[in-house]
Amino acid sequence: MRMRKTRRSNPLYYRHSGTGMTSRAGTRGFSLVELLVVMVVMLIVAAFAVPSLKNTMDAYRVRTTLTSIMGLTQRCRLQALKNNTSEHMYVQTNASAVQLFCQNVPTSTGVLQSTDPQITLGTQFSIPGAPTGAVTPLTGTIMWGSANATVASNLDPYFNSRGLPCAAVGVGTACNTITGYVYYFRYTSGNTRWAALSISPAGRMQTWFWNGSGWGN
């Protein structure tokens, strides 16, 4: 009797199915141990990456906010020049948020109006005054290279009709006493960061950031 050959002994034997060709050899997947090892490695990487990412985002937020504050301050100065009058930039806390806005001194009310140039900072920002302890305040020497410059710390800035920063004035009083300003802002989100805006007696504006050991731009 003639024997019929088969392919059952062949490890690459295929059979037809309803959807196509199927291999009996199969495909090996990942084991549970391998998957757990991958998950542990991913968690370790995330533990190092997340704090670094948060610090980067906090630093970016502080810098962009100070840039916006400087932009508003510059706008106040230009309004003083344009309107040939004195401008007052108010810095206030309202409902736990710091608000900054500009008003013309002769018509100012001290109350924020919808038409005023303005910005509202995130609730992480506060205005507690000049820093103390390990964070040292800025000086005229650091900011402008002048040890004799008058510096008003965390007081609302004023600009006269020539666009120069001057001491606070009332309605009908000339803003003639030129002074420099520095305003400090504290940012708290897990860690605490300090930043400041300085206005030199000549009207030059700069942003400053505490890096843990000193102030820099």
PyMOL commands that set and color helices and strands:
alter all, ss='L'
color gray80, all
select helices_A, chain A and resi 32-83+105-107+140-144
alter helices_A, ss='H'
color red, helices_A
select strands_A, chain A and resi 14-17+20-23+87-94+97-104+118-120+125-126+151-153+158-159+165-166+180-188+192-199+205-210+215-216
alter strands_A, ss='S'
color yellow, strands_A
deselect
rebuild
show_as cartoon
